[in-house]
Amino acid sequence: MKVILKELHETFVCLKIIHRSKLYKTENKIIEAKKENNELISIFVKSIRTAKKNLQSQIHPVE
């Protein structure tokens, strides 16, 4: 999951460069792509946190 998160961050940076450089035909599409990418980043950050929490609870179960 961390590899996917890294790729999403890199994609977001590329989308920002495209947006700032005005290398697009329709601004709405680039804005929507950035928004969707950001939402995916949020999902994966939460998933990684949940996976770490679940792993910790398996290693150190609460009695």
Buried (B, 14 or more C-beta within 10 A) or exposed (E): EEEBBEEBEEBBEEBEEBBEEEEBEEEEEBEEBBEEBEEBBEEBEEEBEEEEEEEEEEEEEEE
